[in-house]
Amino acid sequence: MTDQTIIAVASIATAGFTMVLGAMGAASGESRVATAAMDALARQPDEASSITRTLFVSLAMVESTAIFCLVIALIVLFANPFTAKG
């Protein structure tokens, strides 16, 4: 195995691990946000529009962590200076 092969394998493993953690974290966060929103809607149905608006903003913020993990994984895979041929 050459150094480039080892670095390529490490990059692929790191990208996969990053995506796993990002997806698990986002799923956990989104489920907690949805649970809290449903509880709030059950307690105060008159505030449904305000709760729903806050829910969607919160879900977008939580989902952004998964998107950041995707970007990091893509950078590790495709913009890695150590795996360049030459």
Residue pairs with C-beta under 8 A, 6 or more apart in sequence:
4 82
4 83
4 85
7 80
7 82
7 83
8 80
8 83
11 76
11 77
11 80
11 82
11 83
12 77
14 73
14 76
15 72
15 73
15 74
15 76
15 77
16 73
18 69
18 72
18 73
18 76
19 69
19 70
19 73
21 69
22 65
22 66
22 68
22 69
22 70
22 73
23 66
23 69
25 65
25 66
25 69
26 62
26 63
26 65
26 66
29 62
29 65
30 59
30 62
30 63
33 55
33 58
33 59
33 62
34 55
34 59
37 51
37 52
37 54
37 55
37 58
40 47
40 51
41 47
41 48
41 51
41 52
44 51
